[in-house]
Amino acid sequence: MKSYPKVWFMRHGETEWNAEGRVQGQTESVLSPRGLRHAEQQARLMAPILEADLPCFVSPLKRTRQTADIALGGRSYETDDRLKEVFAGEWEGHLREDIYKNLPEGITPHSPHMEFYSAAPGGEGFDTFQARVRDFVASLTRPTVIVAHGLSGQLLRGELCGLDRVELGQLTNRQGCVYVLENGVETVLELNETV
């Protein structure tokens, strides 16, 4: 397996659309009050780590920048389009329960989120999505902090851990924690509290 630098990865906090069960993809939605608390938890976890001068990369979408502004404690960061969430085409902005009424063949409400979003009509699809995230991962040269999304995070974490498509689709997408990826192994930093 290829060797990569250590990465601290954070998914953005809960958004208003997450709470409503809407498909976001690359459409903008802002953090909910609970999502702001998620970012505050991440800030507490990251404070000692950020004492080192680490590069920070963030998806340019509003929910990730909102999270980064809090979780990185005001530290400057660079945005990178390759970290954006998968484009979910015609499904963006729609409630999942409405989409479930007319799913593409082979996709069910119980399909892994990676497969569900990759099947969106008019969307980006898995291969294009994976290629851009892989391109970002290949550009990493030193220990790095990243704030992005659930599915772009699964691809990134899967790439760093040498996982196949099925395995990366089974990764968790938690908010309010920090995923630490080093030497092909993922560990999770979290506070002992729920929000």
C-alpha positions as CSV (number, residue, x, y, z in Angstrom):
1,M,0.0,0.0,0.0
2,K,1.2,3.5,-0.8
3,S,2.4,5.6,2.1
4,Y,0.8,8.9,2.9
5,P,1.4,11.6,5.5
6,K,-0.7,11.7,8.7
7,V,-4.1,13.4,8.2
8,W,-6.7,14.8,10.6
9,F,-10.1,14.7,8.9
10,M,-13.3,16.4,10.0
11,R,-16.7,16.2,8.4
12,H,-18.7,19.4,8.6
13,G,-21.2,19.8,11.5
14,E,-24.9,19.0,11.0
15,T,-26.6,21.3,8.5
16,E,-30.3,22.4,8.4
17,W,-30.7,20.1,5.3
18,N,-29.1,17.1,7.2
19,A,-31.6,17.6,9.9
20,E,-34.5,17.8,7.3
21,G,-33.3,14.6,5.4
22,R,-32.5,16.6,2.2
23,V,-29.9,15.6,-0.3
24,Q,-27.2,18.3,-0.3
25,G,-24.5,17.3,-2.7
26,Q,-22.9,20.6,-3.8
27,T,-26.0,22.7,-3.0
28,E,-25.4,25.1,-0.1
29,S,-27.0,24.6,3.4
30,V,-25.8,26.2,6.6
31,L,-25.0,24.6,9.9
32,S,-27.9,23.9,12.3
33,P,-27.5,24.9,16.0
34,R,-26.4,21.2,16.6
35,G,-23.9,21.5,13.8
36,L,-22.4,24.6,15.4
37,R,-21.9,22.5,18.6
38,H,-20.3,19.7,16.5
39,A,-17.7,22.3,15.2
40,E,-17.1,23.5,18.8
41,Q,-16.4,19.9,19.9
42,Q,-14.0,19.6,17.0
43,A,-12.3,22.8,18.0
44,R,-11.6,21.5,21.5
45,L,-10.2,18.2,20.0
46,M,-8.0,20.1,17.5
47,A,-6.6,22.8,19.8
48,P,-3.6,20.9,21.0
49,I,-3.0,19.4,17.5
50,L,-3.1,22.9,15.8
51,E,-0.2,24.1,18.1
52,A,1.9,22.5,15.3
53,D,2.1,24.5,12.1
54,L,0.0,22.2,10.0
55,P,-1.5,23.0,6.5
56,C,-5.3,23.1,6.6
57,F,-7.4,22.3,3.5
58,V,-11.2,22.9,3.4
59,S,-13.9,22.2,0.8
60,P,-15.1,25.6,-0.5
61,L,-18.8,24.9,0.2
62,K,-20.3,27.1,2.9
63,R,-21.0,24.3,5.5
64,T,-17.4,23.2,5.5
65,R,-16.0,26.8,5.7
66,Q,-18.5,27.5,8.6
67,T,-17.2,24.4,10.4
68,A,-13.5,25.2,9.7
69,D,-13.9,28.8,11.0
70,I,-14.9,27.3,14.3
71,A,-13.0,23.9,14.4
72,L,-9.7,25.4,13.3
73,G,-9.9,28.1,16.0
74,G,-9.6,31.0,13.5
75,R,-6.5,29.5,11.8
76,S,-6.1,30.3,8.1
77,Y,-6.8,27.6,5.6
78,E,-6.8,26.9,1.9
79,T,-9.9,25.8,0.0
80,D,-9.7,23.1,-2.6
81,D,-12.5,22.2,-5.1
82,R,-11.4,18.6,-5.2
83,L,-12.8,18.2,-1.6
84,K,-16.3,19.2,-2.6
85,E,-19.1,16.7,-1.9
86,V,-20.3,14.5,-4.8
87,F,-22.6,16.4,-7.2
88,A,-26.0,14.7,-6.8
89,G,-27.6,16.0,-10.0
90,E,-31.4,16.1,-10.0
91,W,-31.6,14.9,-6.4
92,E,-30.0,18.0,-4.8
93,G,-32.4,19.8,-2.5
94,H,-35.0,17.0,-2.5
95,L,-36.0,15.0,0.5
96,R,-34.6,11.5,0.6
97,E,-38.1,10.1,1.4
98,D,-39.4,11.6,-1.9
99,I,-36.4,10.2,-3.9
100,Y,-37.0,6.8,-2.4
101,K,-40.3,6.6,-4.3
102,N,-38.5,6.4,-7.7
103,L,-35.0,5.0,-7.3
104,P,-32.7,3.8,-10.2
105,E,-32.5,0.0,-10.7
106,G,-30.2,-1.7,-8.1
107,I,-30.5,1.2,-5.6
108,T,-32.7,0.9,-2.5
109,P,-33.2,3.1,0.6
110,H,-30.8,0.7,2.3
111,S,-28.0,1.1,-0.2
112,P,-24.7,2.6,1.2
113,H,-24.8,6.4,0.9
114,M,-21.8,6.2,-1.5
115,E,-23.8,4.0,-4.0
116,F,-27.0,6.0,-3.5
117,Y,-25.4,9.4,-4.2
118,S,-23.3,8.0,-7.1
119,A,-26.5,6.8,-8.8
120,A,-28.2,10.3,-8.8
121,P,-29.6,11.1,-12.3
122,G,-27.5,13.9,-13.9
123,G,-25.0,13.6,-11.0
124,E,-21.2,13.2,-11.0
125,G,-21.1,9.4,-10.6
126,F,-18.6,7.4,-8.7
127,D,-15.6,7.3,-11.0
128,T,-15.4,11.0,-11.6
129,F,-15.9,11.7,-7.9
130,Q,-13.2,9.2,-6.9
131,A,-10.7,10.5,-9.4
132,R,-10.9,14.1,-8.1
133,V,-10.5,13.0,-4.5
134,R,-7.7,10.7,-5.4
135,D,-6.0,13.6,-7.1
136,F,-6.2,15.6,-3.9
137,V,-4.8,12.7,-1.8
138,A,-1.9,12.2,-4.2
139,S,-1.0,15.9,-3.7
140,L,-0.4,15.5,0.1
141,T,3.2,15.9,1.1
142,R,3.2,16.5,4.9
143,P,0.8,16.0,7.9
144,T,-2.4,17.9,7.0
145,V,-5.7,18.9,8.5
146,I,-8.8,18.5,6.2
147,V,-12.4,19.7,6.6
148,A,-14.8,18.3,4.0
149,H,-17.9,16.2,3.7
150,G,-19.3,12.7,4.5
151,L,-18.8,11.1,1.1
152,S,-15.7,13.0,-0.1
153,G,-14.4,12.1,3.4
154,Q,-15.2,8.4,2.9
155,L,-13.3,8.4,-0.4
156,L,-10.4,10.3,1.1
157,R,-10.2,8.1,4.2
158,G,-10.6,5.0,2.1
159,E,-7.7,6.0,-0.1
160,L,-5.5,6.7,2.8
161,C,-6.3,3.3,4.3
162,G,-6.2,1.3,1.1
163,L,-9.9,0.3,1.1
164,D,-11.9,-0.9,-1.9
165,R,-15.2,0.5,-3.0
166,V,-17.3,-1.7,-0.8
167,E,-15.1,-1.1,2.3
168,L,-15.0,2.6,1.9
169,G,-18.8,2.7,1.5
170,Q,-19.1,1.1,5.0
171,L,-17.0,3.8,6.8
172,T,-18.9,6.0,9.3
173,N,-19.7,9.6,8.5
174,R,-19.8,11.0,12.0
175,Q,-20.0,14.7,12.9
176,G,-18.3,16.4,15.9
177,C,-15.3,14.1,15.9
178,V,-11.9,14.0,14.3
179,Y,-10.7,11.0,12.2
180,V,-6.9,10.5,12.4
181,L,-5.4,8.6,9.6
182,E,-1.8,7.3,9.9
183,N,0.0,4.4,8.3
184,G,-3.2,3.0,6.8
185,V,-5.1,3.0,10.1
186,E,-8.0,5.2,11.2
187,T,-8.7,6.2,14.8
188,V,-11.3,8.5,16.1
189,L,-10.9,11.4,18.5
190,E,-14.1,12.4,20.3
191,L,-15.3,14.1,23.4
192,N,-17.3,12.1,25.9
193,E,-20.5,14.1,25.4
194,T,-23.4,14.1,22.9
195,V,-25.0,17.0,21.1
